[in-house]
Amino acid sequence: MEIGMLWFDNDPRLDLLSKVHKAAEYYKEKYGQEANLCFVHPSMTPDEKTDAGEVVVYSNSTVLPHHFWIGVHRPEASNS
């Protein structure tokens, strides 16, 4: 992901998947396309990779806790 949106959510009543869905809904409203990739701090997920519906969630230590770096991953075209 080259460009993404930074989303903050520290609501203790919501689980990780709910927060990702909320961020993805806002992303779609704002940018008119579906997000499919999200990075979160490792403390927010027990796994290195988690699926939240269409959004793949990866842990990344450079993202602050309670922050979500969400956007669109576009696979590079292969030259084969």
N, C-alpha and C positions, 0 to 999 in steps of 0.2 A: 504494500500500500504506500503510495507516494503522498497522497493527500487524504486527510481525514478530519474528523470533527472531535474536539475534546469535550467530553460530557462528564459532569460531576453529579454523583448521587450517593449520599451517605445515609439514606433512609433505612433505619434498622429493621423496619417492618417488611421490607422487600428482600427477596433472595436474588442471587446473581442473575438468574435467567430473566426474572421480571425486570430488573434494571437494564439488562441488555435489550430486551424487547422495547422498553420505554425509549431508550436512546435511539434504537433503530427506527421506531415510528417517527420520532422528531426529525431524524436524518432524512427520511423519505419526504416528509412535509417540506422541509427546508430546501433540499437539493433535487427532489423529483426522481430519485433513483433508490433502489433497495441497497442497503448496506449488507455486506456479506462477510466482513472481517472486523474483529474487535480485539484490542489488546488491553489487558488489565494487570494490575500488580499481582505477583505470585501469592500474596496473602489472601487474595479474594477468591481463589479457586484451588482445590486440592490437586487438580491435574494440570499438566502443561498445556493440554488442548482439550476443549470442551465444545460441544455443539449446542447452540441455542436456536434451534429451528434452522433457518437458512443462514444464520450468522455463526461463523466459526470463531471461537474465543480462545486466544492464546495468552499465557502468562508472559509478562515481560517486566523485568526489574526496573526498567527506566520509566515506567508509568507509575505515578503516585497512587497510593491507596485511595479508593473511592472515585478514581477517575477512569474513564473509558475512552480509549482512542478508537473511534469507530469510523469505518468508511468502506470503500469498494476495492477489492483485490481484482485486478485484471491480469489474468495469466498472459505472459509474453508469448507471442506467436513463435512456434518452432520453425526452424528453417530446414526441415527434413523432407 
